[in-house]
Amino acid sequence: MNVAISILCVAAGGSIGALLRFVLAKNLDSNEIGFPLGTFTANMLASFILGVLVALAGANDISQTMQIFLETGFCATLSTFSSLALQLAQMLRQRRLLMCSFYFISTFTMGMALFLLAEQFTF
């Protein structure tokens, strides 16, 4: 594949993923219970979509161009480990240990479960 096309695919997919992540965080992270629902939702959605894409790629049902656009561009920018790390650190500093533990455990277990579910039962 042409390097220029790959770069454009990553940039286009990344732009869309980053914008969606921004909208989710802006609208859902500020809630009464203090749980970063926007970041959590973005990470869960990216995990599920990535599982679907892995299944499609394994069955050769997706082009390499679309795979780069969606996996490396869209999903990579929709999911956000750096925001997760920041939010967990803030919870620790505020001594919100129960919420921090819940957020950490639920993000990793549900993210993996959604990925595996999508990967195994998609096609």
Buried (B, 14 or more C-beta within 10 A) or exposed (E): EEEEEBEBBBEBBBEBBBEBBBEBBEEBBEEEEBBBBBBBBBBBBBBBBBBBBBBBBEEEEBEEBBBBBBBBBBBBBBBBEEBBEEBBEEBBEEEBEEBBEEBBEEBEEBBEBBBBBBBEEBE
